């Protein structure tokens, strides 16, 4: 989204998703069974999507939960910081497969000590730069970047950031990512020369935003941002605990029809109706 930053996207995200939940279900409150509805004494989450959503600062929350002082954000790329984080994960039995880079170790700590607290929709902000090769550096804190993610019922459903539009900085980050990929980090990116070339021609201040894709239809927001519905969000709205039960691709769906799938059909119909109305009247 041109001429937007992460703060604009946070406002759009909570407004759009809370509005969607209200339109589809008739309420901002939903009941979700993360382990399935049919089990005896099944765990139940009462999830409220009304705004404003809670915000967790990543570094501050980890320090509070773990009772430690993390290395300075602008040193997290160093080998010394990586070893310190590695030891911290071992001490607290936080599993992380190879390669045990700083970015991967922090991500595992976040999953264990922050995401597990996020039942209602929550923003996690204050990501270290080492975790976000495409995000712009934080305007106030060296070593951090302008990125957030949204977590609901302990599951990440959205991520966004202020885009980095400096081609020289971006090339250096891609080169570092390529080294991590060569070391075995399958999540690391390679060098995207076409993207860097585009940045060299000029990119305005931009906000990058993404939800998981389910399929058409899409909704056109007032600010011209076209988004697709989140598969994970669909599991919440239909109270299905596995994504397989709400897949839009028939060959991958369970063969036996059940009431959960019927609920999904009704939710999809409501979403299609909302999309048609929004497309017909962009000011609605």
C-alpha positions in Angstrom: 0.0 0.0 0.0 1.7 3.2 -1.2 2.4 6.0 1.3 1.4 3.8 4.3 3.5 2.4 7.2 2.9 -0.3 9.7 0.8 1.9 11.9 -1.6 2.6 9.1 -1.8 -1.1 8.4 -2.4 -1.9 12.1 -5.4 0.3 12.1 -6.8 -1.1 8.8 -6.2 -4.7 10.0 -8.1 -4.6 13.3 -10.9 -2.6 11.7 -11.3 -4.9 8.7 -11.1 -8.2 10.6 -13.3 -7.2 13.5 -15.8 -5.9 11.0 -15.7 -9.1 9.0 -16.3 -11.2 12.1 -19.3 -9.0 13.1 -20.8 -9.3 9.6 -20.4 -13.0 9.2 -21.3 -14.1 12.7 -23.5 -11.2 13.9 -21.2 -10.7 16.9 -17.7 -9.7 17.8 -17.5 -12.7 20.1 -17.0 -16.3 18.9 -16.5 -19.6 20.6 -13.6 -21.8 19.3 -12.5 -25.3 20.2 -8.8 -25.5 19.4 -8.7 -29.3 19.9 -12.1 -30.1 18.3 -15.6 -30.0 19.6 -16.2 -33.7 19.8 -13.7 -34.5 22.5 -14.9 -34.9 26.1 -14.0 -31.8 28.2 -12.7 -30.1 25.0 -10.8 -26.9 25.5 -12.8 -23.8 24.7 -11.7 -20.3 23.8 -14.0 -17.3 24.0 -12.5 -14.9 21.5 -13.5 -11.3 21.3 -12.6 -9.4 18.1 -13.7 -5.9 19.2 -11.1 -3.2 19.0 -8.6 -2.0 20.2 -6.5 -5.1 20.2 -3.8 -5.8 22.7 -0.2 -5.1 21.8 2.9 -7.0 22.9 6.3 -5.6 22.5 8.5 -8.5 21.6 11.7 -7.7 23.4 10.1 -6.3 26.5 7.7 -9.2 26.9 10.4 -11.9 26.4 12.5 -10.2 29.1 9.6 -10.0 31.4 8.6 -13.7 30.9 12.2 -15.1 31.0 13.5 -12.7 33.7 16.6 -11.9 31.7 18.0 -8.9 29.8 18.4 -9.8 26.1 21.4 -8.6 24.1 20.9 -5.1 22.6 18.8 -5.2 19.4 21.6 -3.8 17.3 23.9 -6.7 18.3 21.6 -9.6 17.6 23.2 -10.3 14.3 26.5 -11.1 16.0 27.8 -14.6 16.8 28.1 -13.7 20.5 24.4 -12.8 20.6 23.5 -16.0 18.7 25.4 -18.2 21.3 23.7 -16.4 24.1 20.2 -17.0 22.6 21.1 -20.6 21.9 22.0 -21.2 25.5 18.8 -19.4 26.7 16.7 -21.8 24.5 18.5 -24.8 25.8 18.1 -23.6 29.4 14.3 -23.3 29.0 13.9 -26.5 26.8 12.8 -24.4 23.8 13.3 -26.6 20.7 14.8 -25.2 17.6 16.1 -27.2 14.7 19.2 -26.4 12.8 20.4 -23.9 11.7 20.1 -22.2 15.1 20.4 -18.7 13.9 19.5 -15.7 16.0 16.3 -15.1 14.0 15.1 -18.7 14.4 15.9 -18.8 18.1 14.0 -15.6 18.8 11.1 -16.8 16.7 10.9 -20.0 18.8 11.0 -18.0 22.1 8.2 -15.8 20.8 6.1 -18.8 20.0 6.6 -20.3 23.4 6.4 -17.2 25.6 4.2 -14.7 23.7 2.0 -16.3 21.1 0.7 -18.8 23.7 -0.7 -15.8 25.6 -2.6 -14.5 22.5 -6.1 -15.9 22.7 -7.9 -12.7 21.7 -6.5 -10.9 18.6 -3.2 -9.4 19.5 -0.4 -7.4 17.8 3.2 -8.5 18.4 5.5 -5.5 17.5 9.1 -4.6 18.0 10.7 -7.3 15.7 14.5 -7.3 15.6 15.9 -6.4 12.2 17.6 -9.9 11.9 14.1 -11.4 11.6 12.8 -9.2 8.8 14.9 -8.8 5.7 12.2 -6.8 3.8 11.2 -4.4 6.6 12.3 -0.8 7.1 14.5 -0.1 10.2 12.6 1.3 13.2 12.4 5.1 13.1 13.5 5.3 16.8 15.2 2.1 18.0 18.4 0.9 16.3 18.4 -2.8 15.6 14.6 -3.1 15.4 12.3 -2.8 12.4 8.8 -1.6 11.7 6.9 -4.9 11.5 3.9 -6.5 13.3 2.1 -9.7 13.2 -1.4 -10.6 14.4 -2.0 -13.7 16.6 -5.4 -15.2 17.4 -5.9 -18.4 19.5 -2.1 -18.8 19.5 -2.1 -18.9 15.7 -0.5 -16.2 13.5 -3.0 -14.9 11.0 -1.4 -11.8 9.5 2.0 -10.1 9.1 2.9 -6.6 7.8 5.7 -4.1 7.8 6.8 -0.8 6.5 8.7 -1.8 3.3 12.4 -1.2 3.0 12.9 1.0 -0.1 16.7 1.5 0.1 18.2 -0.7 -2.7 21.7 -0.7 -1.1 20.5 -1.8 2.3 18.2 -4.4 0.7 21.0 -6.0 -1.4 23.1 -6.4 1.8 20.3 -8.1 3.6 19.6 -10.4 0.7 23.3 -11.4 0.7 23.1 -12.2 4.4 19.9 -14.2 3.8 21.7 -16.1 1.0 24.4 -17.1 3.5 21.8 -18.4 6.0 20.0 -20.3 3.2 23.3 -21.9 2.3 23.8 -22.9 5.9 20.5 -24.8 5.8 17.8 -22.3 6.8 15.0 -23.1 4.4 13.0 -20.0 5.5 15.8 -17.6 4.4 15.5 -15.8 1.1 17.9 -15.8 -1.7 19.1 -12.7 -3.6 16.2 -11.2 -5.6 18.0 -9.2 -8.2 14.8 -8.1 -10.0 13.4 -6.7 -6.8 16.7 -4.8 -6.0 16.7 -3.5 -9.6 13.1 -2.2 -9.1 14.1 -0.5 -5.9 17.0 1.2 -7.7 14.4 2.8 -10.1 12.6 4.1 -7.1 9.9 2.9 -4.7 7.7 5.3 -2.7 7.1 4.8 1.0 5.1 1.6 1.1 3.4 -0.7 3.6 3.5 -4.5 2.9 0.7 -6.6 4.3 -0.4 -10.2 4.0 -2.9 -12.7 5.2 -3.1 -16.3 4.2 -5.0 -16.9 1.0 -8.1 -19.0 0.8 -9.5 -18.3 -2.7 -11.8 -15.8 -4.3 -13.9 -13.8 -3.6 -12.0 -10.8 -2.5 -13.1 -7.6 -0.8 -12.1 -4.2 -2.0 -11.5 -1.9 1.0 -12.2 1.9 0.9 -8.5 2.6 0.6 -8.1 0.5 -2.5 -6.4 -2.5 -0.8 -7.6 -5.8 -2.2 -7.2 -8.7 0.3 -8.1 -12.4 0.4 -9.7 -14.2 3.3 -7.6 -16.0 5.7 -7.8 -19.8 5.8 -6.9 -19.8 9.5 -9.6 -17.2 10.2 -12.1 -19.4 8.5 -11.4 -22.2 10.9 -12.2 -19.8 13.8 -15.4 -18.6 12.3 -16.6 -22.1 11.6 -15.2 -23.6 14.8 -13.0 -26.1 12.9 -9.7 -27.0 14.5 -7.9 -28.1 11.4 -7.3 -26.2 8.2 -8.1 -29.4 6.2 -11.7 -29.1 7.1 -12.1 -25.7 5.5 -9.9 -26.1 2.4 -11.4 -24.7 -0.7 -10.0 -27.4 -2.9 -12.4 -30.4 -3.1 -9.6 -33.0 -3.7 -8.1 -32.1 -0.3 -11.3 -32.0 1.8 -12.4 -34.8 4.0 -14.8 -37.1 2.1 -17.4 -37.4 4.8 -19.8 -34.4 5.0 -20.4 -33.0 8.4 -22.1 -30.1 10.2 -18.8 -28.3 10.4 -18.5 -28.3 6.6 -22.1 -27.1 6.4 -21.2 -24.2 8.7 -18.3 -23.4 6.4 -20.6 -23.4 3.4 -22.8 -20.9 5.1 -19.9 -18.7 6.1 -18.5 -18.8 2.6 -21.9 -17.7 1.2 -22.0 -14.8 3.6 -18.5 -13.8 2.6 -19.4 -14.0 -1.1 -22.4 -11.8 -0.5 -20.3 -9.2 1.3 -17.7 -9.3 -1.5 -20.4 -8.7 -4.1 -21.8 -5.8 -2.2 -18.4 -4.2 -1.6 -17.5 -4.6 -5.3 -20.8 -3.1 -6.5 -20.5 -0.1 -4.0 -16.9 0.7 -3.1 -18.1 3.4 -0.7 -20.2 1.0 1.3 
